[in-house]
Amino acid sequence: MLQSVKKELEERSANVISFDELDKEAKESCIKSIVACNDKCFLAPSSMIDAVQTFCQKRKLRVPQTAGELARVIYESLARCYAEAIKELEDILNCSFEELYIVGGGSKSALLNLFTERCTGLKIIAGPSEATAIGNCLIQMLCNGEYKNLAEARQAVRNKVLKNGGK
């Protein structure tokens, strides 16, 4: 969602906007609106900004206007969505989790990770942002016999991630 908003904001302003800038502006924002990230209106809208604003407007929530407000709404909403999904998994599996590994682009956002920690109550471990590429490499290394099994390959990634502070 945020990637789509970022792209739209850049197109509208003809300026490059970094995720760090969006994080900073979101942190300074105090908007409390929450959207349902899994709602079909967010699947592939022609404008993610319009979709977020329309969702809020229809539900009489404060409508985000600035880049920071949009980012804040998306981050807070994603964190809530993660919490709901984790609760469902815990119920289905009849267990409880103590930590959550976040990988991919979202792992680079300290603010998203903070909101996720607050919503889930779990310890958040930010993993590699290039998780897909790493997974591909691990599979190739497994096939070449460089790791005995998947558990060993996963442990190697964990050791590297923790050694490098989540990077």
C-alpha positions as CSV (number, residue, x, y, z in Angstrom):
1,M,0.0,0.0,0.0
2,L,2.7,2.4,1.0
3,Q,4.7,1.7,-2.2
4,S,1.7,2.7,-4.3
5,V,1.2,5.8,-2.2
6,K,4.9,6.7,-2.5
7,K,4.8,6.3,-6.3
8,E,1.7,8.4,-6.6
9,L,3.1,11.2,-4.4
10,E,6.3,11.2,-6.5
11,E,4.3,11.4,-9.8
12,R,2.2,14.2,-8.4
13,S,5.1,16.3,-7.1
14,A,7.8,15.2,-9.7
15,N,10.1,14.7,-6.7
16,V,11.7,11.6,-5.3
17,I,10.4,10.8,-1.8
18,S,12.3,8.3,0.4
19,F,10.7,5.8,2.7
20,D,12.8,7.5,5.5
21,E,11.0,10.8,4.8
22,L,7.6,9.1,4.9
23,D,8.5,7.4,8.2
24,K,9.6,10.7,9.6
25,E,6.4,12.5,8.5
26,A,4.3,9.6,9.7
27,K,5.9,9.6,13.1
28,E,5.1,13.3,13.4
29,S,1.5,12.8,12.4
30,C,-1.2,12.3,15.0
31,I,-4.0,10.9,12.8
32,K,-5.8,7.9,14.3
33,S,-7.8,6.5,11.3
34,I,-7.5,2.8,10.6
35,V,-8.4,1.1,7.3
36,A,-9.0,-2.6,6.6
37,C,-5.9,-3.5,4.6
38,N,-7.5,-6.7,3.3
39,D,-10.6,-4.9,1.9
40,K,-11.0,-5.5,-1.8
41,C,-10.9,-1.7,-2.4
42,F,-7.1,-1.9,-1.8
43,L,-6.3,-4.8,-4.1
44,A,-5.3,-2.9,-7.2
45,P,-6.9,0.5,-7.2
46,S,-6.1,3.1,-9.8
47,S,-5.1,5.4,-7.0
48,M,-4.1,4.0,-3.6
49,I,-4.3,7.6,-2.1
50,D,-7.9,7.9,-3.3
51,A,-8.8,4.4,-2.0
52,V,-7.4,5.2,1.5
53,Q,-9.2,8.6,1.6
54,T,-12.5,7.2,0.2
55,F,-12.4,4.3,2.8
56,C,-12.0,6.8,5.6
57,Q,-14.5,9.2,4.3
58,K,-17.2,6.5,3.9
59,R,-16.7,5.5,7.5
60,K,-16.6,9.0,8.8
61,L,-13.0,8.7,9.9
62,R,-10.5,11.5,9.7
63,V,-9.3,11.6,6.0
64,P,-5.5,11.7,5.6
65,Q,-4.4,14.6,3.5
66,T,-0.6,14.8,3.8
67,A,2.0,12.2,2.9
68,G,2.8,11.7,6.6
69,E,-0.9,11.2,7.4
70,L,-1.3,8.6,4.6
71,A,1.8,6.8,5.7
72,R,0.7,6.8,9.4
73,V,-2.8,5.4,8.5
74,I,-1.2,2.7,6.4
75,Y,1.4,1.7,9.0
76,E,-1.1,1.7,11.9
77,S,-3.5,-0.3,9.7
78,L,-0.9,-2.8,8.6
79,A,0.1,-3.4,12.2
80,R,-3.5,-4.0,13.2
81,C,-3.9,-6.4,10.2
82,Y,-0.8,-8.3,11.3
83,A,-2.1,-8.6,14.9
84,E,-5.4,-10.0,13.6
85,A,-3.7,-12.5,11.3
86,I,-1.4,-13.6,14.2
87,K,-4.4,-14.1,16.5
88,E,-6.1,-16.2,13.9
89,L,-3.0,-18.3,13.4
90,E,-2.6,-18.8,17.2
91,D,-6.3,-19.8,17.4
92,I,-6.0,-22.3,14.5
93,L,-2.7,-23.7,15.7
94,N,-3.7,-23.6,19.4
95,C,-0.4,-22.0,20.3
96,S,1.0,-18.5,21.1
97,F,3.9,-16.8,19.5
98,E,6.5,-14.8,21.4
99,E,8.3,-13.1,18.4
100,L,7.6,-12.1,14.9
101,Y,10.2,-12.0,12.1
102,I,9.5,-9.3,9.6
103,V,11.2,-9.6,6.2
104,G,11.1,-7.7,3.0
105,G,10.8,-4.0,2.5
106,G,8.7,-3.5,5.6
107,S,11.5,-4.7,7.8
108,K,13.4,-1.5,7.1
109,S,10.7,0.7,8.7
110,A,11.4,1.1,12.4
111,L,8.0,2.9,12.7
112,L,6.1,0.0,11.2
113,N,7.9,-2.4,13.4
114,L,7.2,-0.3,16.5
115,F,3.4,-0.2,15.6
116,T,3.5,-3.9,15.0
117,E,5.1,-4.6,18.3
118,R,2.5,-2.5,20.1
119,C,-0.4,-4.1,18.3
120,T,0.8,-7.7,18.6
121,G,2.6,-7.6,21.9
122,L,5.3,-9.7,20.3
123,K,9.1,-9.1,20.1
124,I,9.7,-7.9,16.5
125,I,12.8,-9.1,14.7
126,A,13.6,-7.2,11.5
127,G,15.0,-9.6,9.0
128,P,16.6,-9.1,5.6
129,S,14.8,-6.7,3.2
130,E,15.8,-8.9,0.3
131,A,14.2,-12.0,1.7
132,T,13.1,-13.4,-1.7
133,A,16.6,-13.3,-3.1
134,I,18.0,-14.8,0.0
135,G,15.4,-17.6,-0.1
136,N,16.3,-18.3,-3.7
137,C,20.0,-18.5,-2.8
138,L,19.3,-20.8,0.1
139,I,17.4,-23.2,-2.1
140,Q,20.3,-23.3,-4.5
141,M,22.8,-23.8,-1.7
142,L,20.6,-26.7,-0.3
143,C,20.5,-28.3,-3.7
144,N,24.3,-28.0,-4.0
145,G,24.7,-29.6,-0.6
146,E,26.1,-26.6,1.2
147,Y,23.6,-27.0,4.0
148,K,22.4,-30.4,5.3
149,N,18.8,-29.4,5.6
150,L,16.3,-26.4,5.6
151,A,16.7,-26.0,9.4
152,E,20.5,-25.5,9.0
153,A,20.0,-23.0,6.2
154,R,17.4,-21.0,8.2
155,Q,19.7,-20.9,11.2
156,A,22.6,-19.6,9.0
157,V,20.3,-16.7,7.9
158,R,19.2,-16.1,11.5
159,N,22.8,-16.0,12.7
160,K,23.7,-13.5,10.0
161,V,20.6,-11.3,10.6
162,L,21.2,-11.1,14.3
163,K,24.9,-10.5,13.9
164,N,24.2,-7.6,11.6
165,G,21.4,-6.0,13.7
166,G,18.6,-7.0,11.4
167,K,20.4,-6.1,8.1
